[in-house]
Amino acid sequence: MKLLLFPLLAAALLAQRPWQQVTVPPLREVAANFKTPPHEYGAIQPFASWNGADPQEVRARIVRDFDRLAANGIFVVNLSPGRGAPKYLSPEHMDQVKFTVQEAAKRGMRLWIQDESDYPSGFAGGNISRQYPQLGMQGMVADIRVHVVPGQTLTMPAPSDTLAIFATKTSTGQQIQGVIPIPVPPDGQLEWTVPAQGSTPNEPRLSWEVVFVRHIYVSSPTRNFNREDGTRAKDALYSLIDYLDPEATRAFLKITHETYRQAVGDQFGKIVLGFFGDEPDYSSSIPWTPKLLDEFQKRKGYDLKPYIPAFFAGRGMEPNEETRRARADYCDVWSGIFQNSFFAEQAAWCKKYHVEYLVHLNHEETMIALERSEGDYFRDNREVEVPGIDNLSQLVPAAIHTPDGTWNVNNNFPKLASSAAHLFGKPKVWAEEGGGVGIDGKFEMDFQLVRGVNALQIRVPVLRGGGDPSVPATPPVIPPQAPMLAWYANRGGYLMAIGRPAAQVGLYHPGNSIWMGDQEADRSTTKLGWQLLEHQVDWDYFDEQSLSSVAAIENGGFKNLSGQVYKAIVFPSMTVITRTGLERLQAFVKAGGKAIFVGKTPGLIVDKTFMNAKDVPDLSFAALVEPSGDITPRVIAALPKPDVKLDAEFPRLTYTHRAWRDGEMYFFFNESNKAESRMATIAGHGQAQAWDLATGEIHPLSGATAESDGVRLPLVLGPYETKVVVVGPLPSGTAAAEPSFASGNTVAELSGDWALELNGKQVTTPLKSWEDLGTASFAGPATYRKQFTAGAAPAAKRVFLEIADVHDYAKVKLNGKELEAHAWQPYRWDVTSALHAGANELEVEVRATPGGRGGPGAAPAGGRGRGGAPPVSGLLGPVRLVAR
């Protein structure tokens, strides 16, 4: 009986926290939660901190800010320690954390706790350097370089921590011509004579350098909120832990997490959702830990030391095949240690105390850089409860959909995190910047939602802006767009977190080939990902762990830990494939799955080591080998039957599909700046419904018709518009049916002059931008008025007011009747009950959003995605009345 007690208790506790597991609810349950979803799934206020010398004044600010957040639809806060008093992890700090948790509980709010005094995770606010310096980060560096001349005998003591010594000969053009290994002297005294080559007048001039490779204590840079010198410098003054030593991770947990647990552990898994970790990586050295060489020998069966010099050669000296293989073996070993010693240790601690571990890595958009500094994205996230991404404003219209033919940057990187969640059975996926108000901010949110991100930190001006958080400041005026966006994110995040992901195609992530230095593998993966989406083929990354062991072969495919089944795996250009993966792939094909190779096929099979990889794999079992390196019609034909099929091409339409117990949910996103209309056939049985993320209303789709294998419906999307379509039983309490927007009769064109109140001026003007009217950098409001005459509404039709283009908030009043505001496409209002046969008066209040006003192709507010057209604001039209 005792043996059953703990598993039963764990299952009961998990059932009380459904947001921590993949759930497949019935449609009626989802519909009941849709308008006001459980707060655990909601939009997140990023990095909120309250600091100051007067605890009472600080607490008053916490109360005020929590009231403002809750009143505007934000119920989750990422709690940061901030700068200034109270001192990080001090008793006063924990008293404030207790108060914050209590205030959150009063409002039904939830908290994430930042695990660090800024970033990256692992220095414990400087306490690692102070309390556990022996557990600090270590790395391999080539930091001692001695210039020598041809024929010179160099005599000197070698540092005791020397791993390797080598000499380089370099041309006058600074290109390395050769590398000569030098044995590390067992007595520590180096005596080595430089070859005489390059010393005579008739020979090319060469310079020589002796390089010592050492393992030393060296940390990636850290930024501490409360440095002793009072600056915000980012450097290695406060060391990170040795990420490859589980004892170091446990020391970090003891200092940080255990302190929070002592303070508010009774609210873990209730008010406190978990801990947020930020950008753990090796950016200053090649990873090292004292047990690395022994672990390498144990796992790979050979000595790494002779190959270390080649890790540092550089400057035009291309590594040879043997060196590439040794480097791949090294990456395999250290990334496996990183996975278990750092990420898995923290995940296990969090699981023990019923909270979740949330973390994002670095360089997600440039996978070669990520694999160099963090090993393997999917290994790192194998045990992480909430995988994350570090989007910093680069996912905006001006920064994507502009391929340069090199595919060096992967703007589909949100799929890394969502794929990790899907593969390993986790429901939630986090983004550091999940979007914000304005056209760019909304696009950024939808771009991530459609790629599976659902725990969105959104940047809306509810709390104070920048500046010193220890200095009291008047909070900003909240624009009306803020709560609208928050509720949109709450509902979108909820729908994207429940149910089972339903993509049928896996895109293999060639981490092993990237370790071998295969840049083509990385670029091929990026290109194929885009091309699949352009053909409305949704996909997840499918990693080596899933191929070799984690995914089960069931139901004619690879079944991941979310219960999702991949019927086909697409392989990009690759250098190697593991023998275990190859054998499992053959079994997958035998069970009914499809293996498709696109581009260069792997030329080596890896067993225990890359060093001894040999044999060319026989791929005769594959459904298709497409040598062109592109998603061709042959590839599309070889894929499983699609769950979304259009009547015409629509390259910028992306979608995602999730399955409920008795329904199918589709989230569509028009990523182009043009209105588009298609007929779509989608898989599912039952009534097609539009679920409005802006209002929480559910509308039956009157233009949809059932077919034998799905539902056919018109899909009409304005620029950057999204639409949620659900197929299944119609829940109770639905709103009026939504007509087809594919056709209609224009009742009136509201062109010509409008009366406009703009920044204190009264003008009469045709519709044009505020900038063209001489009013730039104005956020509004501005009021447009128009008198017009309309005939009677056609029988059995509804009349809609439709504005093609407005930047970017519009609130309508027709004949004195106020209608709901819209802050994004579609700008469409049902005015049937307000419209008069005869004279009518229309009023439209418009606001723009600073930093996100530009609309199609405009510049974002900041971050990595800067660039684009000048901002455009105001009501641009055309404006018309349409009967449908």
N, C-alpha and C positions, 0 to 999 in steps of 0.2 A: 504493500500500500504506500509506504514511504517513497518507493521508487517512482510512483506515479504522481506524487504530490507536486513536485516542482514543475514538471512539464505541464500539468494541468493548470497550475497557478500562472505559469508564464503565458499559456494560451488565453486564460481568462483576462489577464492584464492587457495583452495585445488586443483582444476584442474590444476593450474599452478605449483603445487608441487606434481607430481604423485608419487614420491618416498615415500610420506607419507601415501599412501593408497594402498590397494590391487587392482591391475589392472589385467585385463584378455585381453591382446592385441591379435590381429591376428598374425599368424606366420610370415607374410611378414614384419610386423613392428619390431618384435623381430630380424629377420634376418638382417634388415637394421641397427640395433643398435649393432649387435653382435660383430663385429670386434673392434669397439671403443665405448663401452657403455657410457651412460651418467655418468658424473663423480660422481654424488651423490651415485652411487652404487659401487664405486670403493674401492680398497684396501686402507687401512688407515696407515699412518705413526704414530706410537704410541708416545705419550708424548714428543712432540718436544718443546723445550724451548730454548730461547736465552737470555743470561744474560751477564752483564758486566758493568763496570763503564763508558765506553765511548759509548753513544747512537749511534753515527755515525758508529762506528766499529761494534756494534751489528746489526744495520740495514743492513750493508754491508753483514754480515753473513746470515741474513734472505734472502736477495736477492739471494745470491749464493746458499743457500740450497734449496730454492724454485725452482730455475732453475735446480738443480740436480735432485730433486724429479720429476718434470714434465718431464724432459728428459728421465727419467727411468720408466715412467708409473704410478707414484703415484701422485694422484691429491686430496687426502683428508688427512688432518693433524689433529691429536688430540692435541690441543694447551694447553700446560702446563705452569704454571707461572715459574717454575724452582727456583733454588737457587740463592741468591744474588740480585743485582740491576737489574731491578727496583723493588722497594718494592711492595709487593703484594697489588693490588687494589688501589695503589696510582695514582695520576694524571699522573706520568711518566709511570707507567705500562699501563694505559689506552691509552696514546699516542702511546706506542709501539703496543698495540693491534690494534689500528686504522691503523697504518702503515702495520701491518701484514695482516689485512683484505684487504687493498688496493692492496698489492702485490699479494695476493691470487686471487683477482678479475682479475688482469691483465693476469693471466695465466689460468683462468677458473677453479681455484682450490676451494675447499670447506674446511670448518673448523668445528671441534667440539671444544667446550671450556670445559676444565676440571673445575668443579665447586668448586674446593678446592685447598688449598695450600698443596698438596699431598693427604693423605687419612687417615681415611675414610671420607666420605662426612658429613658435618654438624658442623664443628667447625670454619668455616670461617677464617681460618688462624690465629686463636687465638682471633678473635674479639668477639666471643660469650662470652668467659670468661671475656673479658675487658668491653664489652658494655651491655651484657644481662646475667649476672651470674645467675639471678633468673630463667632463661629459660634453664639452663644446664641440662644435662642428670641425671636422678635419677634411683635408683635401690633398690631392697630389698637385704640386706646382713645380714649375721649372724656374725658380726664382734666383738661382745663383748662376751667373754666366761670366765666364772668364775669357777675355779676348787674348788669343795667342798668335804667334807668328810661325810661319813654316820653319821647321827644324828646331823649334824651342822645346825644351824639356820642362814640363810643368810639374812642380813638386809642391804639394800642399795637403793639409789634413782635409779629409772628406767629412762632412757633417754626419753625426751618428744616425740621423733619420734619413739618410740617402737611400733611395730605392734603385736608382739607375744613374749612370753617367754616360754621356755620349758627346761626340764632337761633330760639328757641322762645318762643311766647307761651303763658302758662299761666294758667288760671282760678284763683280762690280755692280751688276744690276740688282743685287740683293735677292737673287734666286738661289735657293739651296741646291748645291750640286751633288751632295752626298752626305750620308750620316754614318759615322763609325762608332759602334758600341765600345765602351770602355768598361772593363770589369770593375765592380766595386771592390776596393781592396779590403781584405778581411781584417787587416790591422789598422784600417782607417787612414793610412798614409798613401796618398795618390802620387804616383810618379809615372808620367806618360809623355812620350816624345811625339811632337806634331810631325806628320809627314812633311817632307821638303817640297812637295808639289806646290807650284805657284810662287816659287821664290826666285826663279831665274828670269832674266829679261826676255827670253824667248817663249815663256809660258804665259798663259792668261793669268792675270792677277787674281788671287783668291784670298779671302779672309777666313780665319779659323776661329771657332768659339767652342769652348768646353762648357757643357751644360750639366748641371746637377739637378736631378729630379728628386724632390723630397716629399715626405708626408708631414704636414704641419697643421697646427691649429689655425684655421682660416675660415671665416664665416661669410656667407652671403650677406649683403648689406641689410640692415634692419632700420626701421624708423620707429622711434619710441616717442609716445605722447609726452613723456615727462623726463627728458634728458637732464642730466645734471648741469649741462652747459646752457640749458634753456632754449636751444635752437631746435629746428625741425630737420636737421641734417639726416641724411640716409647714408650710413656707413657701417663698418663692422665693429664699432665700439662695444656694442652689446651682442655677444655671440649667440647664435642659434645653437641648439643641441646637435649632437651627432645623430642625424636622422637614421643612420644605419645601426644604431645601438638601442635595443629595446629598453635597456636600463635608463638611457637618457630620456626616452619618451616617457617612461614611468616617473622620472623626476619632474619633467614638465607637467604631467598630470597632477602630481602631488602638490606642486606649487600653485597651479591655477585652478584646475577643475575641482580638486578636493576642497579648496577654499570656498568656492561657490557652493559646493554640495553641503558643506557645514552650515552655510548661511541660509540657503533656500532649497535644500535637497528634498524637503517635503512637498515641493511644488514641481519636481522633475516629472516630466511626462504629463503634466496638467497645464499649469501656466507657462512653465519653462519648457519649450519644445526641444531645445538642444543647444549645442555649441557650434559656432561658426569658425572655421579655420581658413587662413588666407595665404595663398601663394607659397607653400613650402617648396623650395627648389635649391639647386646648386648653381649659382650664377657666378661664383668667383673662382671655382677650381673644379678639378675632376674628382668625383666622390671617392672618399677613402674612409675606412674604419680599421682599427687595429686587427680585426679578425678577417679582413678582406682576402688576403693572400691565401690563408688557410682554407677559407670557405671556397675560394675559387678552385684551389687544388682538389678539394673534396668533391665539388660539383662537376668539374670539367676534366680532372685527371691529368692536368699538366700545369707547369709553372708559368705564371703570368709575367714575371719580372723581365725576361728577355724582350718582351714586346712593348714594355712601357715607354722606352725612348721614342718609338714611332708615334705615340699619342701626342708628342710635343714638337714634331719636326717642323711642319708648317712651311710657309713662304714658298709655295710652288712645288714642294716635294710631295708628290702623290703617294699615298700608302700603297704598298703592294698587296697582292691577294692574301698572303698569309697574315699581314698586319690587319687587314679588314676583318678577317675571320676572328682574330684574337680580340679585336675591339668589340665585335658583336658578342662574343662569349662574355667579355667583361660587362657589357651592358645587360646581358641576360642575368648575370649574377648580381650586380649591384642593384638593379631594379627589383629583383625578387626580394632582396634584403630590405630595400626601402618599403616595399609593399607590406611586408610582415612586421618590420620593426617600428614603423611610424604609423601608417594608416590603420593597419589591423589592430594595433595596440589601442589606439584611440577609439576605434569603432567598438571594440570589445568593452572598454570602460563605459562608453555611453550606453551600450545595450544593457550592461549590468544594472545601470541606474535608470533605465526606462526613458532615456532621452536619445536624440538622434545626433549623429555626427555629420555636419555639413561642411564641405570644403571645396574650394576651387583651386585649380593649378594655375600655371602661368603659360603664356605663349600658345594658347589653344588654337589660334588661327594660323600658326606656323609650326606644323607638327615636327619638322626636323629640329627646331630649337627646343620644343618641349621634350622630345625623346632624349636630347642631349642633357637637359638639366633636370628632368624628372623621371626618366626611364621609360615608362610605358603608361599611357593614360588609363588604360582599362585595368591593368594590374593595380595601379594606385587606388582605383575606385571599386575594386572587387568587394570590399566589405563596407564601404562608405554608404551610409543610409541616404544621404541627399547629395548626389554629385552636382557640381556647380560649374559655371563659366564666368569669365572675367570680361564681360562686354563693357567697353568704355566708349560708347557713342559711335562705334564704327559700323553698326548695323542700321544705317539710314540710307535713303535712296541715292544720295550722292556718292556713297562709298561702295555700293554693291552693284551687281549686274553690269560691271564694266570689265570683263575679262580682257587681259592683255596678251593672251596666248601662252603665258608661262605657267599659270596656275600655281604661283608661289604662295598665295594667300588664300586660305580656305574660309570663306565667309559663311559656310554651312557649319562652322564649329559648334553652334548650339546642339547639333545632333550628336556630338561626342558625349555630352552629359546625358541627354535623353536616352541615347543608345545604351550607355552604361546602366542607367536605371532600368530600362526594359530588359536588358540581358540578365541582370542580377536580381530582378524581382523587387525593385524599389519604386514607389509610386510618385515621388516628388523630385523635381529638377529645378535648380535655383539659378538665378542670374543676378550678378552684382548690379547691373543697370538694366532693369526690365522694361524701360520705357518711361514716358512722361507726357505731359500735356503738349499740344501742338501737333502738327502734321508729322514731323520727324519722330517725335516721341511716340506717337500712336503707331506709326509704321514699325518702329523698333520693337514695340511690344508684340504686335501681330507676327512679325518676322520670327520671333522666338516662340510664341505660342504654337504656330503651325509646325515648328520643328521640335515640339515636345517639351519646351520649358514651361513650367507651371507655377513655380514659387518665385514671384517677380518682385524684386525691389524696385519700387517706382519712385521717380523723382517729381513730386508735386509740391508746390510751395505752401505746405501746411505749417511746418515748423520754421524756425528762423533759417536764414541762409548761411553763408560762410561766416568767417570771423571767429574770434576767440569764444568758445562756449562757456568760459567762466565769467564773461561780461554780460550782464542782463541786457536784453535787446527786445524791442517791440516786435512781436511776430508779424509776418507779412499778411497783407490782405489776401484772402483765399479766393482765387478766381473760380467762377462757377464750373469751369471745366474739371477742376480737381476731383470733387466727389464723383462726377460722372465717370472719369477714368478709373478711379479706385474701384467702383462697383463693377465696371467692365472687367477689370483685372481679377476681382474676386470671383466673378462667375466663370470667366475664361479659365482661370487657374483651377477651379473646382472641376469643370468638365474635362480638363486635360489631365487630371490626377486620378480620376476614378474610372472604372472600367479597365479593359485589357487592351494594350496597343495592338493594332491589327495589320501593320505592314507585313507583307508576305515576302519581301526581298531583303536579304542581307548584303551589305557591301563590305567585303572583307577589308579589315584594316591591316596593312602590311608592315606592322612594327618590326618584325624580324628582318625584312629587307631594308628598312630604314636604318636599322642598326648596322647593316652591311655597307652603309653609305650610298644606298640606292635612292637618289633624289627623284628619279623618274617614277618610282613607286609612289612616293608622296604626291607628286603632281598628277599622276594618273588617277589616283583616288579622288583628288579634288575635282578633276574634270568630269569623271564618270558620275560623281555625286550630283553635279549640276545637270548633266545631260539626262540623267534618270528623272530628276524633278521636272525638267522641261517636257518630258513625255508623260507627266502625271503618274510616275511610278514612285510611290513613297518607299522609303527604305530606312533601315537602321545600320549603323556600323556593326560588324560581326567580327569579334576579336579572336585572337589565337586561343585564349582560355576557353572560349565557347566552342570553338572548332575542335579542340583537342580533348575537352573533358566536361565542361560545365553544361552545355546544351545536351538534352536528351534527343535521341532519334525516335520520334513518335509521330503518328498521324501524317506520315508521308513527308516529314520534314525535320528540321532542327527545332526543338521546343525549348525556349529559354525559360528562365526562372519566373517570368511573369505569366507563363502559360501561352505565350504567343508562339506561333509556328511559322518559320521561314520555309517557304516552298522552293526558293531559289537562292543561291549565293553567287554573287558576281565578284570575280577576282580581278583586281587591276593588274597592271604591269608589276612583276615581282621578280626577285632574284632567287629566293629560296622558299621551300615549303617544308614543314616538319613531317617526319614519317608518321607520327601519331595522327597529325591532322589529315594527312593524305589517306590513311587507312579509314579514318572516320568519315572522310568525304566520300570515299567509295561506298561505305555502308549507307550513307545518306542517299546517294544516287540509287542504290539497290532498293531502298525503301520507298522510292518515288520522287525524291528531290532532284533538283536540277543544279548542276555546277556549270558556270559559264565563265570562261577566261577571256578577258578583253585586253589586248596588248601583248607585251612580252610575257611569255610563260616562264615559270620557275625552272631554273637549270640545275638546281641542287636540292637534295633531300637532306634535312638536318635530323640527326639522331640526338645523341647526348651533347655533342659539341658542333659549333659551326666550323671549327678548325678541321674536323674530319668529315665534313659534309661531302657527299659524293652521290653518284647515280643521278641520272636525269629522270624525273618522274614520268611515268606513262599516264597520259591524260586522255586515253582513248575512251574512258568512261564518261567524259564531260558531254553535256548536252550541246555545247558549242564552244569552239575556240575562234574568237574574232580577232585576227591579227592587226586590224586597222587601228586599234586603240580607242575607238569611239563606240558610243551606243548607236548602233546601226539598226535599220529595220529588222535585220536578222536577229539581233539581240532582243529587241522588243517582242518579236514573234516567239522567241524561246522562253520568255518569262511566263509566270502563271497568269491565268485569266485575271484581268485587272478588276479592282473593285470600283474604279471610277473610269468611265470612258466618255469622251467628248465627241461631238459631231464634227469638230474642226480643231485645228491646232490652237493651242493657247499656252505658249512657252512660259509665261509669267504667272500661270495659275499654279499655286502650291496647295496642298491639302494634307490633312492627317485624319486618320480613321481610328476610332476606339470602339470596342465591342462591349455592350452591356448584356445583362442576362437575357433580355428580350428585345433589344434594340441596337441600332448602329448609329454612332455619332460621327459626323463629318464636319471638319472645320476647314472652310475654303478661304483663300486669301489671294486677291488680285494684287500682285506685286508690281504691276505696271501703273503708269500715270494716265492710262486711257480707260474709258468705259468699254466693257466687253460683254458680249452676250453669246451663250452657247446652250445647246441642249446636252444635258448630262444624264448618263445612266449610271446609277450607283447601286451597289449590292445591298440587299436588305429586303425585308418583307413587312408590310404594314403601311400605316399612314405616314406620308412625308410631312415634316413639320419644320418650321423655322423657329429656332430658339434665339431670341434677341438678347445679346449680352448687354446692351445698353439699358434696357427696361426690365429685363427678367420675364418678359411675356413670351408665351408660346402660341404660334399661329399655325393652324393647318395650311398646307400649301395647296391651293385650289388648282394650280396648273400642273400638278403631278399626276402621272398615270402609272399604274402597276403593270409590270411585265413579268414574264416567267421567272427571270433570274434577278429581278431588281426593280427599281423604280426609275422612271424617266421624268425629268423635270427641267424647266428652263432655269438656267443659272445666269443671272444678270447682275453684274458687279460694276460699280463705279470705280474711279481711280482709287487704288489702295483700300478698297472696301473688303470687308470680311463677311462671311455668312456661315452660321451654324445650321446644318440640316440634320435632323434626326429622323430615322425610319423605324417605326415600331408602333405599338398600341398608343392611341391618343389619350393622354392623361386628362383628368378632370380639370375644370377651371381654365380652359384655354381661351385665348382672345379671338377676335374676329379672324376669319380666314384671310390669308394673304393672297391677293390676286397675282396673276402672272405679270411681271414687269417687262416681258419681252415685246409686248405690243400695247397700244393705247391710242386714244384720239385726243389731240391737243384741243383744249377748250379755249385757251387764251395764251398769247405770248406777251409777257410783261416786259416789253422792250421800251426804248425811248428814254425820256428823262425821268429821274427819280429826285425827290426832295431828300436832302441828306444833311444831317447834323454831324459834323466831323470836327472834333477837337475845338469846340467853341465857335465854329463857323457854320453858317447856313448857306448851302449851295444847291443848285439845281443842275443835274449832270446825268449823262448816260453812265451806265455802270463801268467803272474803271478802278484800278488799284489806288489805294491811299497814296502810294508813292507817286503815281502819275498826277495825283491831285495836290502834290506838294506837301504831303503830311507823312513823312517817313518816321520810323522809330516810334510809332504810336500804337498802343495796345488796345485802345478803345475805352469805353464803348462808343460806337457810332450808330446812329439810328437812320434807317432808310424808310421812306414812306412812298406809297404808290396808290393812286386811285385808278380803278379800272372797272369796266363793265363786262359782265359775264352772262351768258344765257343759262337757261335751266340745265341742271345736270342730266345727262342721258339716263334713261330708265335702266334700272338694275345695274348701274355702274357707280363706282365711287370715284371722287375727284381728289387728285393729289397735287399739292404744291410741290414743285421740284426745282431745286437750285443746283445747277451743274457744278458750280465752283464757288466756294466761299472760304475765306481763310481767317479763322477756322472754326469759330463758334457763332451759331445763329439761333436766335430765339424769335419766334413768330407770334404775331397777334393779327388776327383777321376779323374785321368788323367787331373789334372789342373783345373777342374770345382769345385768351392766351393758350398757346399750344406748347408742347414740350420743346426744350432746347436740344439742339444737336451740335456736337463738337467734332464730328468726323463723318465721312460718307457712310450711308447715303443721306443727303440733305433732302428728305422727303417727308411730307406731312399729309395725313388724311384730313382734308378740309371740307368733306362732304357736308357735315352738319353746320359748318360756319359760313359756307359760301351762300351768297344771295344771288337770285336771278335779277340782274340789274346792276346797280351801283355797289361797289365794294371798296373797302379801304384796308390796305395791307401795310403792316409795320414789321420791319425786321431789325432786331438789335444784333450788331456784329461786334465781336471782340477778336483780337489777334493774340497770339501767344509769343511773348519775347523769347528769343532763342530757339523757336521752333515754328516760325511763321512762314517759312519759305514755300511750303507746298511741294509740288512735284519738282524734284531735282534741286531743292534748296539746300543751303548749308545748314548742318546741324549746329547745336549750341557749342559744341566743343568735343574734345577727345580725339581718338585716332582717325575719325572719319571726316575731318574738316574738308571743306571745299564745296563748290556748287554755285548755283545761280544766286543773284541778289534776292533778298526777301521780297515777297509780294503779299499784300494784306488787303482785306476788305471783301465786299460782295462783288463778284465778277460776273456771275450769271453764266449762260442765260437762265432766266426765270420763266417758268411756264406752269400752266394748269393742265393736267392730263387726266382724262377719264379712263379708268381701267375696270 
